[in-house]
Amino acid sequence: MVRIALITVLTFAVVAMAQVTPNNAGARNVGNGQGAQFITGGCVNDADCASGCCADASGVGVCSAEAAQFQNGKNGCGFVDPNAAATIAAAEAQVAEQGF
């Protein structure tokens, strides 16, 4: 019984500490500045996101709701990707791979 509870607590801790990563389905909206990216999609700055919030998730931009900008390891809105050109190129390659 105690082992099951310990495993449950450890599993919860690992899930709670998981890093946020951008959803690849929105790759075509990364870096276009049109405000069309959905929450959890990648971004290089706030202009990409429909919510107006590109949150820093350990050096990676993820569109977020303003109310959730500090959840799951995110460091708040206003992220500007210092490697925007590389991020956009990777997103374009993802779009080519997806075919949409």
N, CA, C and O of each residue as an XYZ file, in Angstrom:
400
protein
N       0.819     -1.191      0.000
C       0.000      0.000      0.000
C       0.866      1.259      0.000
O       0.601      2.196     -0.753
N       1.889      1.281      0.835
C       2.770      2.438      0.911
C       3.552      2.582     -0.393
O       3.790      3.700     -0.850
N       3.947      1.472     -0.989
C       4.687      1.523     -2.253
C       3.846      2.158     -3.359
O       4.347      2.946     -4.161
N       2.575      1.807     -3.387
C       1.695      2.374     -4.406
C       1.581      3.883     -4.222
O       1.626      4.628     -5.200
N       1.437      4.339     -2.993
C       1.336      5.771     -2.720
C       2.626      6.486     -3.101
O       2.579      7.579     -3.666
N       3.768      5.894     -2.803
C       5.052      6.494     -3.140
C       5.218      6.597     -4.654
O       5.682      7.619     -5.160
N       4.848      5.558     -5.368
C       4.928      5.578     -6.833
C       4.016      6.661     -7.397
O       4.392      7.366     -8.333
N       2.837      6.794     -6.840
C       1.901      7.826     -7.297
C       2.485      9.220     -7.088
O       2.398     10.066     -7.978
N       3.070      9.463     -5.937
C       3.665     10.760     -5.633
C       4.837     11.038     -6.575
O       4.955     12.147     -7.096
N       5.693     10.061     -6.799
C       6.838     10.246     -7.698
C       6.386     10.490     -9.133
O       6.963     11.326     -9.828
N       5.378      9.782     -9.576
C       4.851      9.983    -10.925
C       4.301     11.394    -11.069
O       4.558     12.060    -12.072
N       3.556     11.850    -10.088
C       3.015     13.207    -10.114
C       4.136     14.240    -10.154
O       4.041     15.231    -10.877
N       5.190     14.014     -9.387
C       6.311     14.954     -9.350
C       6.996     15.047    -10.711
O       7.354     16.140    -11.150
N       7.177     13.922    -11.371
C       7.807     13.919    -12.686
C       6.928     14.651    -13.697
O       7.432     15.443    -14.494
N       5.629     14.397    -13.673
C       4.706     15.058    -14.589
C       4.677     16.557    -14.319
O       4.659     17.351    -15.259
N       4.673     16.948    -13.076
C       4.619     18.365    -12.714
C       5.876     19.108    -13.150
O       5.814     20.304    -13.433
N       7.003     18.428    -13.209
C       8.254     19.062    -13.576
C       8.553     18.954    -15.070
O       9.593     19.428    -15.528
N       7.661     18.341    -15.824
C       7.876     18.185    -17.260
C       7.959     19.537    -17.942
O       7.233     20.467    -17.591
N       8.835     19.638    -18.903
C       9.002     20.883    -19.635
C       7.945     21.016    -20.718
O       7.532     20.030    -21.328
N       7.525     22.218    -20.940
C       6.574     22.515    -21.997
C       7.336     22.564    -23.318
O       8.405     23.169    -23.403
N       6.784     21.928    -24.345
C       7.371     21.999    -25.679
C       6.286     22.427    -26.659
O       5.116     22.094    -26.473
N       6.664     23.161    -27.701
C       5.666     23.619    -28.679
C       5.032     22.459    -29.438
O       5.679     21.448    -29.709
N       3.771     22.623    -29.772
C       3.033     21.657    -30.575
C       3.418     21.864    -32.039
O       3.231     22.954    -32.580
N       3.951     20.830    -32.679
C       4.418     20.948    -34.072
C       3.298     21.191    -35.075
O       3.564     21.615    -36.199
N       2.061     20.934    -34.696
C       0.952     21.135    -35.634
C       0.819     22.587    -36.069
O       0.232     22.866    -37.115
N       1.344     23.500    -35.297
C       1.254     24.918    -35.643
C       2.516     25.480    -36.271
O       2.718     26.694    -36.278
N       3.362     24.616    -36.797
C       4.657     25.050    -37.327
C       4.530     26.148    -38.386
O       5.403     27.011    -38.478
N       3.471     26.134    -39.178
C       3.329     27.135    -40.247
C       3.093     28.545    -39.701
O       3.243     29.519    -40.437
N       2.729     28.668    -38.430
C       2.478     29.982    -37.829
C       3.681     30.548    -37.073
O       3.617     31.661    -36.552
N       4.768     29.793    -37.010
C       5.951     30.248    -36.270
C       6.676     31.328    -37.068
O       7.092     31.101    -38.204
N       6.820     32.476    -36.473
C       7.599     33.548    -37.064
C       6.910     34.387    -38.120
O       7.552     35.234    -38.740
N       5.617     34.176    -38.343
C       4.963     34.969    -39.390
C       4.379     36.279    -38.859
O       3.990     37.141    -39.648
N       4.311     36.440    -37.549
C       3.850     37.696    -36.960
C       2.403     38.050    -37.227
O       2.014     39.208    -37.073
N       1.594     37.075    -37.624
C       0.191     37.322    -37.976
C      -0.779     37.122    -36.810
O      -1.981     37.334    -36.968
N      -0.278     36.720    -35.651
C      -1.155     36.501    -34.504
C      -2.109     35.339    -34.694
O      -3.210     35.339    -34.144
N      -1.693     34.347    -35.473
C      -2.567     33.214    -35.791
C      -2.226     31.947    -35.020
O      -2.947     30.955    -35.119
N      -1.149     31.962    -34.260
C      -0.725     30.745    -33.562
C      -1.611     30.463    -32.362
O      -1.961     31.369    -31.606
N      -1.969     29.200    -32.197
C      -2.813     28.770    -31.087
C      -1.978     28.552    -29.827
O      -0.753     28.447    -29.895
N      -2.646     28.485    -28.691
C      -1.979     28.208    -27.419
C      -1.346     26.824    -27.512
O      -1.979     25.877    -27.980
N      -0.123     26.712    -27.074
C       0.782     25.555    -27.098
C       1.575     25.475    -28.398
O       2.453     24.621    -28.520
N       1.295     26.336    -29.371
C       2.086     26.363    -30.600
C       3.366     27.151    -30.384
O       3.452     27.964    -29.465
N       4.355     26.913    -31.225
C       5.628     27.604    -31.120
C       5.520     29.057    -31.563
O       4.608     29.428    -32.302
N       6.468     29.878    -31.098
C       6.486     31.296    -31.449
C       7.899     31.834    -31.300
O       8.726     31.260    -30.592
N       8.164     32.945    -31.978
C       9.442     33.629    -31.793
C       9.260     34.952    -31.046
O      10.229     35.525    -30.549
N       8.018     35.434    -30.969
C       7.696     36.622    -30.168
C       6.169     36.715    -30.022
O       5.432     35.923    -30.610
N       5.714     37.679    -29.243
C       4.282     37.822    -28.948
C       3.416     37.995    -30.199
O       2.249     37.603    -30.195
N       3.972     38.580    -31.276
C       3.195     38.843    -32.492
C       2.722     37.569    -33.185
O       1.772     37.611    -33.967
N       3.363     36.447    -32.914
C       2.950     35.175    -33.522
C       1.665     34.621    -32.909
O       0.924     33.902    -33.579
N       1.398     34.940    -31.668
C       0.351     34.286    -30.880
C      -0.995     35.013    -30.931
O      -1.059     36.235    -30.795
N      -2.063     34.244    -31.128
C      -3.413     34.807    -31.080
C      -3.694     35.388    -29.696
O      -4.445     36.353    -29.562
N      -3.088     34.796    -28.673
C      -3.275     35.273    -27.308
C      -2.412     36.492    -26.994
O      -2.607     37.144    -25.968
N      -1.451     36.804    -27.881
C      -0.543     37.922    -27.632
C       0.515     37.618    -26.595
O       1.149     38.534    -26.070
N       0.719     36.330    -26.287
C       1.671     35.940    -25.253
C       2.555     34.801    -25.738
O       2.116     33.654    -25.823
N       3.803     35.125    -26.054
C       4.809     34.113    -26.366
C       5.621     33.942    -25.086
O       6.417     34.811    -24.730
N       5.423     32.833    -24.404
C       6.076     32.602    -23.122
C       7.385     31.846    -23.307
O       7.494     30.973    -24.168
N       8.360     32.185    -22.503
C       9.651     31.513    -22.489
C       9.509     30.199    -21.740
O       9.193     30.183    -20.551
N       9.742     29.104    -22.438
C       9.714     27.775    -21.823
C      11.121     27.202    -21.926
O      11.392     26.346    -22.768
N      12.011     27.679    -21.065
C      13.413     27.258    -21.047
C      14.114     27.532    -22.371
O      14.790     26.662    -22.919
N      13.947     28.739    -22.874
C      14.624     29.150    -24.088
C      13.887     28.855    -25.376
O      14.416     29.080    -26.465
N      12.667     28.351    -25.260
C      11.832     28.049    -26.420
C      10.528     28.813    -26.267
O       9.953     28.839    -25.179
N      10.054     29.437    -27.341
C       8.806     30.186    -27.282
C       7.595     29.290    -27.463
O       7.545     28.479    -28.388
N       6.619     29.439    -26.575
C       5.361     28.690    -26.634
C       4.220     29.669    -26.386
O       4.201     30.365    -25.371
N       3.264     29.719    -27.321
C       2.109     30.594    -27.119
C       1.334     30.116    -25.905
O       1.104     28.921    -25.719
N       0.939     31.069    -25.092
C       0.300     30.751    -23.824
C      -0.815     31.745    -23.546
O      -0.805     32.869    -24.049
N      -1.758     31.321    -22.752
C      -2.735     32.267    -22.227
C      -2.003     33.121    -21.194
O      -1.135     32.626    -20.476
N      -2.349     34.381    -21.122
C      -1.679     35.258    -20.168
C      -1.812     34.736    -18.736
O      -0.881     34.845    -17.938
N      -2.963     34.177    -18.426
C      -3.193     33.644    -17.075
C      -2.336     32.417    -16.777
O      -2.169     32.050    -15.614
N      -1.789     31.777    -17.811
C      -0.995     30.558    -17.623
C       0.479     30.768    -17.974
O       1.217     29.798    -18.149
N       0.905     32.011    -18.076
C       2.257     32.302    -18.542
C       3.371     31.811    -17.618
O       4.520     31.700    -18.045
N       3.047     31.519    -16.364
C       4.058     31.037    -15.426
C       3.825     29.582    -15.013
O       4.483     29.092    -14.095
N       2.910     28.895    -15.668
C       2.616     27.511    -15.327
C       3.541     26.557    -16.070
O       4.041     26.873    -17.149
N       3.759     25.399    -15.486
C       4.519     24.308    -16.103
C       5.921     24.723    -16.540
O       6.396     24.306    -17.596
N       6.569     25.531    -15.738
C       7.947     25.906    -16.017
C       8.127     27.067    -16.970
O       9.263     27.412    -17.298
N       7.045     27.685    -17.427
C       7.170     28.839    -18.315
C       7.593     30.064    -17.507
O       7.286     30.173    -16.320
N       8.298     30.980    -18.162
C       8.853     32.145    -17.482
C       8.202     33.464    -17.872
O       8.811     34.524    -17.725
N       6.976     33.409    -18.367
C       6.234     34.625    -18.647
C       6.217     35.054    -20.092
O       7.040     34.622    -20.899
N       5.265     35.914    -20.407
C       5.075     36.448    -21.756
C       6.223     37.381    -22.120
O       7.031     37.765    -21.275
N       6.271     37.734    -23.396
C       7.269     38.688    -23.855
C       8.545     38.041    -24.357
O       9.534     38.736    -24.588
N       8.547     36.716    -24.533
C       9.742     36.030    -25.031
C      10.064     36.507    -26.442
O       9.176     36.621    -27.287
N      11.327     36.780    -26.683
C      11.829     37.101    -28.016
C      12.963     36.112    -28.273
O      13.984     36.136    -27.584
N      12.783     35.260    -29.249
C      13.740     34.191    -29.536
C      15.033     34.771    -30.091
O      15.021     35.390    -31.155
N      16.156     34.581    -29.387
C      17.432     35.098    -29.891
C      17.917     34.316    -31.120
O      18.795     34.781    -31.847
N      17.353     33.150    -31.341
C      17.702     32.312    -32.491
C      16.519     32.199    -33.439
O      16.253     31.126    -33.981
N      15.811     33.301    -33.641
C      14.575     33.293    -34.423
C      14.767     32.710    -35.821
O      13.925     31.940    -36.284
N      15.852     33.062    -36.495
C      16.067     32.569    -37.862
C      16.155     31.045    -37.885
O      15.580     30.404    -38.764
N      16.864     30.469    -36.933
C      16.993     29.004    -36.862
C      15.660     28.362    -36.480
O      15.307     27.303    -37.000
N      14.932     28.995    -35.584
C      13.627     28.472    -35.163
C      12.646     28.486    -36.326
O      11.904     27.525    -36.528
N      12.642     29.573    -37.091
C      11.753     29.678    -38.254
C      12.139     28.649    -39.313
O      11.267     28.021    -39.913
N      13.439     28.475    -39.546
C      13.901     27.481    -40.524
C      13.483     26.073    -40.106
O      13.073     25.272    -40.946
N      13.587     25.769    -38.817
C      13.170     24.451    -38.326
C      11.664     24.269    -38.480
O      11.203     23.175    -38.806
N      10.900     25.323    -38.252
C       9.442     25.251    -38.413
C       9.077     25.043    -39.879
O       8.173     24.268    -40.192
N       9.777     25.732    -40.778
C       9.519     25.557    -42.206
C       9.837     24.129    -42.651
O       9.126     23.561    -43.480
N      10.894     23.559    -42.105
C      11.225     22.153    -42.414
C      10.154     21.223    -41.882
O       9.823     20.223    -42.518
N       9.607     21.547    -40.715
C       8.527     20.744    -40.144
C       7.285     20.801    -41.031
O       6.623     19.786    -41.243
N       6.973     21.979    -41.543
C       5.815     22.143    -42.429
C       6.019     21.304    -43.696
O       5.098     20.623    -44.147
N       7.213     21.354    -44.258
C       7.510     20.571    -45.466
C       7.359     19.076    -45.192
O       6.848     18.327    -46.024
N       7.811     18.658    -44.015
C       7.703     17.236    -43.633
C       6.242     16.831    -43.436
O       5.831     15.741    -43.833
N       5.467     17.717    -42.820
C       4.044     17.421    -42.577
C       3.231     17.462    -43.846
O       2.267     16.711    -43.995
N       3.606     18.323    -44.753
C       2.861     18.460    -45.995
C       1.639     19.354    -45.891
O       0.795     19.351    -46.787
N       1.530     20.120    -44.811
C       0.425     21.071    -44.665
C       0.841     22.263    -43.870
O       0.037     23.168    -43.647
